[in-house]
Each structure stands twice: as structure tokens, then as C-alpha cells.
Amino acid sequence: MKWNLLPLIVLLASCVPSKGDLVYTLDGKPRVSPVQTEAVSFATIQTEILTKCTECHKWAKTEDGIKKFIVPGNPEASELFQSVRSGEMPEDAPPLTTKELELLRGYINSLVAAP
């Protein structure tokens, strides 16, 4: 009996995530990371996230204040995102949840389209 492996190969190839969705762990193995693709408003992150920051960081009350710590369209290069993703911030409080991190990522990514 002769097997035709082409349909199986095509099926397996379709199960591999796109390279843009891969995040590499310290051991070098890729894992899929959820990515916030919808634009998120400043009002949303102010209500959902920044209320944890404003006790110590008065600059976090305004959009202009937080933009100083953001690279528009690049959460990974943004000081604000790096400090909350690493757990360094908020200090003396629980770290941001995955949902909160993804909201912040969506906000930073949405700044590319903003004038």
C-alpha cells in the first residue's frame, strides 16, 4: 500500500502559528503569545491600569505624561511596557494581569496610527 503524505504535510503546516505570533522563551523554544490587535483608548487604560500607577507617578494621570515612556507601535521597546511586563512595576502591588498587559500593548500599538 502506497501512502500519499502530501495532504498530511499540508494539514500539519497549517497548524503552525505565523512567525509574527511567536515569542521565544529563555530556553529558545517558541511559544504563542496572545497579541492585542484592537486599538485601545487612553481612557480605557487609565481606568483599567493607570489607577494603580498614579499614587506614585503623577505623570501617569495624563496621556502626554505616559507617552514619554512609550515608543509608539512598539510595546517591547517601551519603558512603560517593559517595567510592568517584568513585574518591576507596580511596586508593592500585584503585577498586571495578562488582560491588562494586552490592553496596554493594544494602546501602544494604536499610537502608530495616531497623528
mmCIF file of the C-alpha atoms, coordinates in Angstrom:
data_MODEL
# 
_entry.id   MODEL 
# 
loop_
_atom_site.group_PDB 
_atom_site.id 
_atom_site.type_symbol 
_atom_site.label_atom_id 
_atom_site.label_alt_id 
_atom_site.label_comp_id 
_atom_site.label_asym_id 
_atom_site.label_entity_id 
_atom_site.label_seq_id 
_atom_site.pdbx_PDB_ins_code 
_atom_site.Cartn_x 
_atom_site.Cartn_y 
_atom_site.Cartn_z 
_atom_site.occupancy 
_atom_site.B_iso_or_equiv 
_atom_site.pdbx_formal_charge 
_atom_site.auth_seq_id 
_atom_site.auth_comp_id 
_atom_site.auth_asym_id 
_atom_site.auth_atom_id 
_atom_site.pdbx_PDB_model_num 
ATOM 1   C CA . MET A 1 1   ? 0.000  0.000  0.000  1.00 0.00 ? 1   MET A CA 1 
ATOM 2   C CA . LYS A 1 2   ? 1.418  3.371  -1.035 1.00 0.00 ? 2   LYS A CA 1 
ATOM 3   C CA . TRP A 1 3   ? 0.705  6.404  1.159  1.00 0.00 ? 3   TRP A CA 1 
ATOM 4   C CA . ASN A 1 4   ? 0.308  9.925  -0.159 1.00 0.00 ? 4   ASN A CA 1 
ATOM 5   C CA . LEU A 1 5   ? 1.804  12.143 2.526  1.00 0.00 ? 5   LEU A CA 1 
ATOM 6   C CA . LEU A 1 6   ? 1.131  15.468 0.815  1.00 0.00 ? 6   LEU A CA 1 
ATOM 7   C CA . PRO A 1 7   ? -2.319 16.059 2.432  1.00 0.00 ? 7   PRO A CA 1 
ATOM 8   C CA . LEU A 1 8   ? -0.870 15.280 5.860  1.00 0.00 ? 8   LEU A CA 1 
ATOM 9   C CA . ILE A 1 9   ? 2.034  17.684 5.353  1.00 0.00 ? 9   ILE A CA 1 
ATOM 10  C CA . VAL A 1 10  ? -0.322 20.450 4.221  1.00 0.00 ? 10  VAL A CA 1 
ATOM 11  C CA . LEU A 1 11  ? -2.548 19.863 7.239  1.00 0.00 ? 11  LEU A CA 1 
ATOM 12  C CA . LEU A 1 12  ? 0.372  19.968 9.678  1.00 0.00 ? 12  LEU A CA 1 
ATOM 13  C CA . ALA A 1 13  ? 1.827  23.095 8.077  1.00 0.00 ? 13  ALA A CA 1 
ATOM 14  C CA . SER A 1 14  ? -1.464 24.912 8.568  1.00 0.00 ? 14  SER A CA 1 
ATOM 15  C CA . CYS A 1 15  ? -1.262 24.237 12.326 1.00 0.00 ? 15  CYS A CA 1 
ATOM 16  C CA . VAL A 1 16  ? 1.989  26.183 12.774 1.00 0.00 ? 16  VAL A CA 1 
ATOM 17  C CA . PRO A 1 17  ? 1.437  29.762 14.019 1.00 0.00 ? 17  PRO A CA 1 
ATOM 18  C CA . SER A 1 18  ? 2.708  32.610 11.895 1.00 0.00 ? 18  SER A CA 1 
ATOM 19  C CA . LYS A 1 19  ? 6.187  33.828 12.775 1.00 0.00 ? 19  LYS A CA 1 
ATOM 20  C CA . GLY A 1 20  ? 4.771  37.173 13.928 1.00 0.00 ? 20  GLY A CA 1 
ATOM 21  C CA . ASP A 1 21  ? 2.907  35.477 16.772 1.00 0.00 ? 21  ASP A CA 1 
ATOM 22  C CA . LEU A 1 22  ? 5.909  33.663 18.204 1.00 0.00 ? 22  LEU A CA 1 
ATOM 23  C CA . VAL A 1 23  ? 7.669  34.657 21.384 1.00 0.00 ? 23  VAL A CA 1 
ATOM 24  C CA . TYR A 1 24  ? 10.814 32.820 22.372 1.00 0.00 ? 24  TYR A CA 1 
ATOM 25  C CA . THR A 1 25  ? 11.359 31.660 25.923 1.00 0.00 ? 25  THR A CA 1 
ATOM 26  C CA . LEU A 1 26  ? 14.742 31.599 27.663 1.00 0.00 ? 26  LEU A CA 1 
ATOM 27  C CA . ASP A 1 27  ? 15.321 28.003 26.603 1.00 0.00 ? 27  ASP A CA 1 
ATOM 28  C CA . GLY A 1 28  ? 14.899 29.065 22.949 1.00 0.00 ? 28  GLY A CA 1 
ATOM 29  C CA . LYS A 1 29  ? 11.603 27.281 22.400 1.00 0.00 ? 29  LYS A CA 1 
ATOM 30  C CA . PRO A 1 30  ? 8.856  29.305 20.757 1.00 0.00 ? 30  PRO A CA 1 
ATOM 31  C CA . ARG A 1 31  ? 5.503  29.787 22.415 1.00 0.00 ? 31  ARG A CA 1 
ATOM 32  C CA . VAL A 1 32  ? 2.485  31.578 21.041 1.00 0.00 ? 32  VAL A CA 1 
ATOM 33  C CA . SER A 1 33  ? 1.713  34.859 22.753 1.00 0.00 ? 33  SER A CA 1 
ATOM 34  C CA . PRO A 1 34  ? -1.721 36.465 22.652 1.00 0.00 ? 34  PRO A CA 1 
ATOM 35  C CA . VAL A 1 35  ? -1.488 39.779 20.846 1.00 0.00 ? 35  VAL A CA 1 
ATOM 36  C CA . GLN A 1 36  ? -3.913 42.644 21.300 1.00 0.00 ? 36  GLN A CA 1 
ATOM 37  C CA . THR A 1 37  ? -4.799 43.819 17.801 1.00 0.00 ? 37  THR A CA 1 
ATOM 38  C CA . GLU A 1 38  ? -7.697 46.177 18.513 1.00 0.00 ? 38  GLU A CA 1 
ATOM 39  C CA . ALA A 1 39  ? -6.995 49.835 19.236 1.00 0.00 ? 39  ALA A CA 1 
ATOM 40  C CA . VAL A 1 40  ? -7.364 50.711 22.903 1.00 0.00 ? 40  VAL A CA 1 
ATOM 41  C CA . SER A 1 41  ? -8.169 54.242 24.068 1.00 0.00 ? 41  SER A CA 1 
ATOM 42  C CA . PHE A 1 42  ? -6.276 56.176 26.720 1.00 0.00 ? 42  PHE A CA 1 
ATOM 43  C CA . ALA A 1 43  ? -9.500 56.340 28.761 1.00 0.00 ? 43  ALA A CA 1 
ATOM 44  C CA . THR A 1 44  ? -9.591 52.532 28.857 1.00 0.00 ? 44  THR A CA 1 
ATOM 45  C CA . ILE A 1 45  ? -6.041 52.107 30.112 1.00 0.00 ? 45  ILE A CA 1 
ATOM 46  C CA . GLN A 1 46  ? -6.499 54.998 32.504 1.00 0.00 ? 46  GLN A CA 1 
ATOM 47  C CA . THR A 1 47  ? -9.486 53.260 34.094 1.00 0.00 ? 47  THR A CA 1 
ATOM 48  C CA . GLU A 1 48  ? -8.202 49.669 33.878 1.00 0.00 ? 48  GLU A CA 1 
ATOM 49  C CA . ILE A 1 49  ? -4.479 50.107 34.565 1.00 0.00 ? 49  ILE A CA 1 
ATOM 50  C CA . LEU A 1 50  ? -3.147 53.559 35.358 1.00 0.00 ? 50  LEU A CA 1 
ATOM 51  C CA . THR A 1 51  ? -5.147 53.951 38.560 1.00 0.00 ? 51  THR A CA 1 
ATOM 52  C CA . LYS A 1 52  ? -2.524 51.591 40.040 1.00 0.00 ? 52  LYS A CA 1 
ATOM 53  C CA . CYS A 1 53  ? 0.258  53.968 38.979 1.00 0.00 ? 53  CYS A CA 1 
ATOM 54  C CA . THR A 1 54  ? -0.965 57.438 39.860 1.00 0.00 ? 54  THR A CA 1 
ATOM 55  C CA . GLU A 1 55  ? -0.328 57.241 43.613 1.00 0.00 ? 55  GLU A CA 1 
ATOM 56  C CA . CYS A 1 56  ? 3.412  57.249 42.986 1.00 0.00 ? 56  CYS A CA 1 
ATOM 57  C CA . HIS A 1 57  ? 3.621  58.531 39.401 1.00 0.00 ? 57  HIS A CA 1 
ATOM 58  C CA . LYS A 1 58  ? 1.694  61.771 38.930 1.00 0.00 ? 58  LYS A CA 1 
ATOM 59  C CA . TRP A 1 59  ? 2.735  61.823 35.260 1.00 0.00 ? 59  TRP A CA 1 
ATOM 60  C CA . ALA A 1 60  ? 0.552  58.747 34.666 1.00 0.00 ? 60  ALA A CA 1 
ATOM 61  C CA . LYS A 1 61  ? -2.594 60.859 35.015 1.00 0.00 ? 61  LYS A CA 1 
ATOM 62  C CA . THR A 1 62  ? -2.248 62.322 31.518 1.00 0.00 ? 62  THR A CA 1 
ATOM 63  C CA . GLU A 1 63  ? -1.743 60.843 28.099 1.00 0.00 ? 63  GLU A CA 1 
ATOM 64  C CA . ASP A 1 64  ? 1.140  63.215 27.411 1.00 0.00 ? 64  ASP A CA 1 
ATOM 65  C CA . GLY A 1 65  ? 2.750  62.039 30.637 1.00 0.00 ? 65  GLY A CA 1 
ATOM 66  C CA . ILE A 1 66  ? 2.762  58.357 29.727 1.00 0.00 ? 66  ILE A CA 1 
ATOM 67  C CA . LYS A 1 67  ? 3.753  58.976 26.094 1.00 0.00 ? 67  LYS A CA 1 
ATOM 68  C CA . LYS A 1 68  ? 7.210  59.960 27.375 1.00 0.00 ? 68  LYS A CA 1 
ATOM 69  C CA . PHE A 1 69  ? 7.705  56.314 28.359 1.00 0.00 ? 69  PHE A CA 1 
ATOM 70  C CA . ILE A 1 70  ? 6.253  54.747 25.197 1.00 0.00 ? 70  ILE A CA 1 
ATOM 71  C CA . VAL A 1 71  ? 7.646  54.002 21.744 1.00 0.00 ? 71  VAL A CA 1 
ATOM 72  C CA . PRO A 1 72  ? 4.520  54.294 19.541 1.00 0.00 ? 72  PRO A CA 1 
ATOM 73  C CA . GLY A 1 73  ? 3.717  50.979 17.877 1.00 0.00 ? 73  GLY A CA 1 
ATOM 74  C CA . ASN A 1 74  ? 6.448  49.129 19.744 1.00 0.00 ? 74  ASN A CA 1 
ATOM 75  C CA . PRO A 1 75  ? 5.422  47.836 23.179 1.00 0.00 ? 75  PRO A CA 1 
ATOM 76  C CA . GLU A 1 76  ? 8.577  45.719 23.519 1.00 0.00 ? 76  GLU A CA 1 
ATOM 77  C CA . ALA A 1 77  ? 10.757 48.849 23.236 1.00 0.00 ? 77  ALA A CA 1 
ATOM 78  C CA . SER A 1 78  ? 8.543  50.946 25.521 1.00 0.00 ? 78  SER A CA 1 
ATOM 79  C CA . GLU A 1 79  ? 9.908  51.563 29.007 1.00 0.00 ? 79  GLU A CA 1 
ATOM 80  C CA . LEU A 1 80  ? 6.403  51.560 30.495 1.00 0.00 ? 80  LEU A CA 1 
ATOM 81  C CA . PHE A 1 81  ? 5.507  48.180 28.976 1.00 0.00 ? 81  PHE A CA 1 
ATOM 82  C CA . GLN A 1 82  ? 8.859  46.628 29.902 1.00 0.00 ? 82  GLN A CA 1 
ATOM 83  C CA . SER A 1 83  ? 8.572  47.656 33.550 1.00 0.00 ? 83  SER A CA 1 
ATOM 84  C CA . VAL A 1 84  ? 5.056  46.268 34.020 1.00 0.00 ? 84  VAL A CA 1 
ATOM 85  C CA . ARG A 1 85  ? 5.656  43.112 31.990 1.00 0.00 ? 85  ARG A CA 1 
ATOM 86  C CA . SER A 1 86  ? 8.746  42.271 34.049 1.00 0.00 ? 86  SER A CA 1 
ATOM 87  C CA . GLY A 1 87  ? 6.810  42.762 37.294 1.00 0.00 ? 87  GLY A CA 1 
ATOM 88  C CA . GLU A 1 88  ? 9.111  45.599 38.370 1.00 0.00 ? 88  GLU A CA 1 
ATOM 89  C CA . MET A 1 89  ? 6.020  47.812 38.443 1.00 0.00 ? 89  MET A CA 1 
ATOM 90  C CA . PRO A 1 90  ? 3.664  48.368 40.078 1.00 0.00 ? 90  PRO A CA 1 
ATOM 91  C CA . GLU A 1 91  ? 5.830  48.397 43.148 1.00 0.00 ? 91  GLU A CA 1 
ATOM 92  C CA . ASP A 1 92  ? 4.225  46.984 46.311 1.00 0.00 ? 92  ASP A CA 1 
ATOM 93  C CA . ALA A 1 93  ? 1.197  45.768 44.352 1.00 0.00 ? 93  ALA A CA 1 
ATOM 94  C CA . PRO A 1 94  ? 0.236  42.658 42.393 1.00 0.00 ? 94  PRO A CA 1 
ATOM 95  C CA . PRO A 1 95  ? 1.622  42.517 38.847 1.00 0.00 ? 95  PRO A CA 1 
ATOM 96  C CA . LEU A 1 96  ? -0.599 43.355 35.906 1.00 0.00 ? 96  LEU A CA 1 
ATOM 97  C CA . THR A 1 97  ? -2.750 40.535 34.603 1.00 0.00 ? 97  THR A CA 1 
ATOM 98  C CA . THR A 1 98  ? -2.369 39.170 31.092 1.00 0.00 ? 98  THR A CA 1 
ATOM 99  C CA . LYS A 1 99  ? -5.530 41.054 30.109 1.00 0.00 ? 99  LYS A CA 1 
ATOM 100 C CA . GLU A 1 100 ? -4.116 44.321 31.454 1.00 0.00 ? 100 GLU A CA 1 
ATOM 101 C CA . LEU A 1 101 ? -0.806 43.779 29.676 1.00 0.00 ? 101 LEU A CA 1 
ATOM 102 C CA . GLU A 1 102 ? -2.617 43.099 26.413 1.00 0.00 ? 102 GLU A CA 1 
ATOM 103 C CA . LEU A 1 103 ? -4.728 46.255 26.853 1.00 0.00 ? 103 LEU A CA 1 
ATOM 104 C CA . LEU A 1 104 ? -1.539 48.269 27.333 1.00 0.00 ? 104 LEU A CA 1 
ATOM 105 C CA . ARG A 1 105 ? 0.002  46.552 24.299 1.00 0.00 ? 105 ARG A CA 1 
ATOM 106 C CA . GLY A 1 106 ? -3.089 47.466 22.256 1.00 0.00 ? 106 GLY A CA 1 
ATOM 107 C CA . TYR A 1 107 ? -2.875 51.084 23.362 1.00 0.00 ? 107 TYR A CA 1 
ATOM 108 C CA . ILE A 1 108 ? 0.819  51.357 22.465 1.00 0.00 ? 108 ILE A CA 1 
ATOM 109 C CA . ASN A 1 109 ? 0.221  49.684 19.102 1.00 0.00 ? 109 ASN A CA 1 
ATOM 110 C CA . SER A 1 110 ? -2.667 52.057 18.382 1.00 0.00 ? 110 SER A CA 1 
ATOM 111 C CA . LEU A 1 111 ? -0.383 55.075 18.741 1.00 0.00 ? 111 LEU A CA 1 
ATOM 112 C CA . VAL A 1 112 ? 1.214  54.331 15.349 1.00 0.00 ? 112 VAL A CA 1 
ATOM 113 C CA . ALA A 1 113 ? -1.964 55.349 13.537 1.00 0.00 ? 113 ALA A CA 1 
ATOM 114 C CA . ALA A 1 114 ? -2.430 58.461 15.682 1.00 0.00 ? 114 ALA A CA 1 
ATOM 115 C CA . PRO A 1 115 ? -1.156 61.749 14.221 1.00 0.00 ? 115 PRO A CA 1 
# 
